[in-house]
Amino acid sequence: MGRFAVVCCVLAAAMAACFFEPAKPGGASGHDAGLDAAADAAPPCVTSCNSNGSLHVDCPGGSATDVTCGWGCVGSDSAHCGYILPAGGAAGSGDLDPLGGSVVVVTSSIDTDTGAITGVRGSGTGVIDGIDFRIVGNAAVFRFPSVTLGGAIQVTGSHALVIAAAGAITVSGTLDLTGSCTDTAPGPGGFSGGGPGSDAAGSGGGAGGTANASAGGAGGGNGGAGGPGGSKNAAAAVGGSAWGDPQVFTLVGGGGGGGGATSTGGVGGGGGGAIQLVSATSITITGGGINAGGCGGKKTTGNDPGGGGGAGGTIVLEAPVVTTDGYLAVNGGGGAAGDSAATSGANGRSDRTPAAGGTNSNVPGAYGGSGAAGGISDGASGGSGVTSNGGGAGAIGRIRITTLNGTFGGSGSWSPATSDGTTAHVYPAAVQ
């Protein structure tokens, strides 16, 4: 059948209705599946696009059929239901093919390393309990028929999370991709913070403070730059630079914060995780939302500088229709204050309020920077000029939305956000 792949063939005694679309790259399986042998021996169906964007299918010996196309109808000769190539580099268009089964309800933890979903799916790759799972580079790709994400869902593991479905994806609970924020640990798909006096790992990692400067660690970068660490005697530790792209060609989380100077300086907070929801039907956030904020820098265990905060991670939503009445947040973590009476920086919040930097009642000038949030892209600097200085804060992360027409509905809270509360990175789908 050349460049065509069979999508559906329904045979009955009185009619045969088949429709085709171009073979699509990627995905958990191929698109022929050996189903086109009978069609190769029969005259092909004739397809065309209706004015309402549905596909009209007329097969020899059978009645005409109209098929609803989520991404619209494409072409004149050999018309077909459109499809997209998902952003991020992990999911393929084949992940949006029907899987079979009913709506899956997830209310607990998702492990991106093993594929286990508490109470829903066991560990292992392939289709288990009706849900497909595989690892693609830095990302874990779960494929559902349709899914409702309710309750308080903690996403664990080292891989970014991709949830793909031919049917609707509904978020009625909360998805937390901040991670445990224990020591230097990042969220799923994010980068770790730096140890005492050490740079954070990966792209956008904040620099560690140098001992002769009694310097705090710098904040991590992602959609903006991390805040410099505080310093007294020499150059401050440099915050992680803004990196990546608004289109999110690679699905990855935020850079970690650098560690405060000396062997007992505060460690850097990990970067926020990364998540992608992609549906061939719709994505609806009815309440709750998604938080992929960076972790706060950690306080020192002695009279030493504080660690830098991790940058916010990445959220990608792609569906013909997206409605968001909950929150989407990729805020930076706060930097830790310096000296023995210090407090750690706060983790990135789920609203537009900056994460608080750490404080020190004995040495007020050793404060940590506040994390980027709302319309602020860069993390704030740590306090400078004292013996043990504060850590810089983490930068804002990235949010990308793709819909059929480049608009979305709902009145949810976004961070990063413009003054009217909407994200700037909303794109119309490139339908093929």
Secondary structure, DSSP 4 states (H G I P E B T S, - for coil): -TTEEEEEEEE-SS-EEEEEEE----SSS-S-TTTTHHHHTSPPPEEEE-TTSPEEEE-TTS--EEE--TT-EE-STT-EE-----TTSS--GGGGS---S--EEE-S-EETTT--BTTTB-SSSEEETTEEEEEETTEEEEEESSEEE-SEEEEESSSEEEEEESS-EEE-SEEE-S----TT---TT--PPP-TT-PPSSTTPPPPPPGGGTPPPPPP-SSSPPPPPP-SSSPPPPPPPP-S-TT-SS---PPPPPPPSSTTSPPPPPPP-EEEEEESS-EEE-SSEEE-PPPPPPPPSSSSPPPPPPPP-EEEEE-SSEEE-SEEE-PPPPPPPPSTT--PPPPPPSSSSPPPPP--SS-GGGPPPPPP-TT--SPPPPP-SSSSPPPPPPPP-EEEEEESSS--B---EEES--TTS--S-EEE----
